[in-house]
Amino acid sequence: MENFVVSIQTQFETTIIKVIRSDNETEFFMTNFFINKRIIHQISCANTPQQNSIDERKHGHLLNVARALMIQSYLPKIY
């Protein structure tokens, strides 16, 4: 997350990031980092794809398609 914040600040020539919104994944629970940088961390409600961004929905769709293809090809479950 620290690298992400630095890259956003560099790419958009800003020093202030006000809000970061994420889903309920554990990789974004960096409370001390957000407090130190004075960033508000908003979390979307669980099981609400409407609140997730387009890339999250696309990622979920791709995983579902991949699983369906694997089931249809009779691959062993270890894959």
N, C-alpha and C positions, 0 to 999 in steps of 0.2 A: 504494500500500500504506500509505503514511503516513496518508493521509486515512481509510482503512479502519480502521486501528488507533485513531485519534482518535475516530472515530464509534462504535466498539465500546466504548471506554472511557467515552464520554459517555452512550451509550444504556443501558448496563448498570451505570453508576455504579461502575466498577472502575478500578483503576490498573494491574492486572497482567494481562497476556496471557501465558500460559505456552507454548502450542503453537499453531502454524498448520500445517495440513496442506494440501498442494496436489498437483496432478498435475505432470508434468514440463515444464510450460510455462515459457517463459523470463521471463515477466513477474514471476515470484515469486523470481527469483534476486537477492536483495538482501542478500547476506551481511553487509555492514557494518551495515546497518540492523538486522538480526536480532541481531547481536552487541551492538550498542549498547543495544538494548532488552531484551536477555537473553531473547529469544524463541527457542524451539526450532522449527526449520523441518523438518517431516517431509515426505518426498516419497513418493507412492504408486508402486508398481511400474508399469512401462510395460505397456500393453495389458491392464490388469486393471480392467475396468469395475466389478467388485465392490468395489474400493477407492475408487472415485469416489463422490461424493455423488449423491443423487437428481437434483439439478438438472443435473449433468454428463451423466448418462444421458439425461435428458429432452431436453437440448440436442442430444445426438448423434442421438436419435430424430427430432427435428424436422428436423434437417439432412438425414437420410436420406429422410424423407418428401418434403421439398421437392425434393431431387434427383430422386426417382422421379417426382414430378409434372411436373417440367421435362422429363425424358426422354420421358414419355408424351405431352406436348403438342407435341413436336417443335420446341421452341424452339432457336434457334441456340446454339452452345456458348459464345458470349461472355456469355450471361446466366447 
